[in-house]
């Protein structure tokens, strides 16, 4: 995805989030963020949007100290102003990213082609995942509310950011024993694959080839798996399905229902327990 694509997704996902928050009401619990209500979700993301825009707009090249999560939520305005405040911060971030010089120099915290590419991608996915949180809250509060699926391209890009970006920071910590998680986002026309080696000295994340007929990967079927080999003594699990559903599963916003999970399901359980993402 290009920077403009990420900014466009940031815009549309933020609009969906605001509508879901308005539908649910500020007191609605957010099932996917225990302890939060819509009020806290808007406070968190409204701050994050302003925080991100500040780096790009001011060209800040070093990280600035930020308050803790509880203090961040407390910085939000009163309830009657909260939704408008969120929308204003979201619109300002979209505007800053749209107008920024592609060569702008500023601080970032994951590998990317440029700082602007990083911030556009990170904020698109930060907002997209929290849009799901808002819609899950709305669905619990207002029966009949549905969760909008992600376009396959955005979902696959989000899987890549999560695996190569956040999981790639310390993949060894994701399992107490050697394990390999293979992820396939398959939307019918083409498949993208990733291999996450966890809990071993050679831990790491890599793109793996598209599904092939030549597979040596333990329990994976020869006509459905990537061309990878599980090391001796290494637990192995493969997940395959539409990118949107895989994206939600890996972010702990969805279940494995409807996905093809093969091998040792304990590897997936370890991922879901140990993979923890902070916004910085």
Number of C-alpha atoms within 10 A of each C-alpha: 11 10 19 14 15 24 23 16 23 25 20 15 23 25 17 18 25 20 16 24 26 14 18 24 17 19 15 20 24 26 18 17 17 8 9 17 21 23 21 22 22 25 23 23 23 25 19 21 21 17 15 20 23 15 22 24 17 11 15 15 14 10 12 10 6 10 10 9 11 11 12 17 20 13 13 20 14 11 12 9 10 17 20 13 19 25 17 15 19 26 17 15 28 23 15 17 24 16 10 13 12 13 10 17 16 19 19 22 14 16 12 14 7 15 23 24 21 20 26 27 25 24 27 25 23 19 25 24 19 22 25 24 25 33 26 23 27 28 20 16 17 15 8 9 16 12 15 12 12 20 11 17 14 21 22 25 17 28 27 20 20 19 23 21 18 17 22 19 13 15 23 21 16 24 22 12 16 22 27 29 23 27 27 28 24 20 16 8 5 9 19 20 23 22 21 23 27 29 20 18 10 11 19 20 23 15 15 17 16 17 20 13 12 14 18 15 21 18 15 18 15 16 11 17 26 28 17 18 13 18 14 7 9 17 20 25 23 25 23 24 20 20 27 23 22 27 25 20 19 21 19 18 18 15 13 17 9 11 14 13 18 17 18 17 15 13 23 23 11 16 20 15 12 12 19 12 10 5 10 11
